[in-house]
Amino acid sequence: MAAAGRAQAARDRVPRIDPYGFERPEDFDYAAYEEFFSTYLVILTRRAIKWSKLIKGGGGVQRSMTVKRYIRKGVPLEHRARVWMGVSGAQAQMDRNPGYYQRLLQGERSASLEEAIRTDMSRTFPDNVRFRKDAEPCLQGLLYNVLLAYGHHNPGVGYCQGMNFIAGYLILVTKSEEEAFWLLDALVGRILPDYYSPSMLGLKTDQEVLGELVRLKLPAVAALMDGHGVLWTLVASRWFICLFVDVLPVETVLRVWDCLFSEGSKILFRVALTLLKHHQASILEATSVPDLCEKFKEVARGRFVTECHSFMQRIFSEPGSLSRASIARLRERCRARLLVQG
């Protein structure tokens, strides 16, 4: 009874809609979240003071070992857009191309591109009050513009499902169409090359690389996958193509993205390996393919991923060494294999 009372009290105190506009799910653990957030708020406040000192003045944020260390410990929401723009190179690109974003929106029309984007509008974050048609302002219009401009900017990619979720998060953080566009360009064009191209060769390569890393670091999980004939594309495609959006809790995704913009795509492997390693015992209990798929859904639930600060500490310790050189070698090998397979 006491536990039920505490749960109801927490439900009364914690807003039903989170700071980003998402409605909390029916099975949301309000008591566990309140307990976590009371300690996380102290950390956020301390980090905010340190960040304010680091970036005082109006200049951009430049890459450095100090900035990298600070980013790993968390970027407060009020500084996040500025930090992402600086470390990703998006700010430099925007400064070099004044007026370019508006010109893209005023350029030639493409009926097929517009239709593809429009089709996905209502599917983008139906659980977020800011993306609903009756919201004031409704972020669907901003999202449409960003995706349309990007499709014109990079016709080789155009629009690919998954980009709507990424651009949506960028808009929620930056509150700026133009900044969201340049950050999307940093991700699609530079940080995650060929993830969203028609062949999706970059995405397919990295899914294969994850499989190789699991074989090296978690051989029992790899053997179970092989035994059931389950491909990593079945498990990891949504993790990678949506960059963990709608997979991990919002604040955890944003903490991952802090490091993604700063350190590149290697961070995605760290997150995936940490999830798999932490839940290895549970995964190994799977006795069928549907069972295995359910286990993989479970790895992204619960306190382990909600408590984003300790989770981020784990991703830099649990997977062990993951050098750029070893990732590059694995990518080369997996890419060659995929090209041979056609």
Disulfide bonds with the S-S distance in Angstrom:
none
